[in-house]
Amino acid sequence: MKDPKRRTGFAGAGELVLHAKAAMRHLDEVCNASAQGDKAAARKALRRAISELDVARAMFRAGAE
């Protein structure tokens, strides 16, 4: 039985957060580029955001196991 007072976590959680925040910055770039009508810049920023989220997801899966 798990102790309810014990907090669970995993090594690398801070790095996961950094990747998620980077993805948020790229999504802001997507919004700005879209507002300016720059489709190429929006696509580029979206690809970067997806890449950052993929890294964060992989880290989460590895850390949660």
C-alpha positions in Angstrom: 0.0 0.0 0.0 1.3 3.4 -0.9 1.9 6.1 1.8 -0.5 9.0 1.0 2.0 11.5 2.5 4.8 10.5 0.2 5.1 12.6 -2.9 6.2 10.8 -6.0 8.4 12.3 -8.7 11.1 11.4 -11.0 14.5 12.6 -12.0 14.4 14.9 -14.9 11.1 16.5 -14.1 12.7 19.9 -14.2 14.1 19.3 -17.7 10.7 18.1 -18.8 9.2 21.4 -17.7 11.9 23.3 -19.6 10.9 21.4 -22.8 7.2 22.2 -22.2 8.0 25.9 -21.7 10.0 25.9 -24.9 7.0 24.4 -26.7 4.9 27.2 -25.3 7.3 29.8 -26.6 7.2 28.2 -30.1 3.4 28.2 -30.0 3.5 31.9 -29.2 5.6 32.3 -32.3 3.0 30.3 -34.3 0.3 32.8 -33.1 2.4 35.8 -34.0 3.4 34.5 -37.4 -0.2 33.6 -38.1 -1.4 37.0 -37.1 1.1 38.5 -39.6 0.1 36.1 -42.3 3.6 34.4 -42.4 2.6 30.8 -43.2 6.2 29.5 -43.5 7.2 30.9 -40.1 4.1 29.5 -38.5 4.8 26.1 -39.9 8.4 26.2 -38.7 7.5 27.3 -35.2 4.8 24.6 -35.1 7.3 21.9 -36.0 9.6 23.1 -33.3 6.8 23.1 -30.7 5.8 19.5 -31.7 9.4 18.4 -31.5 9.7 19.9 -27.9 6.5 18.2 -26.9 7.7 14.9 -28.3 10.9 15.1 -26.3 8.9 16.0 -23.1 6.5 13.1 -23.7 9.4 10.6 -24.2 11.0 11.9 -21.0 7.7 11.6 -19.1 7.2 8.0 -20.2 10.8 7.1 -19.3 10.5 8.8 -15.9 7.1 7.4 -15.0 8.1 3.8 -15.4 
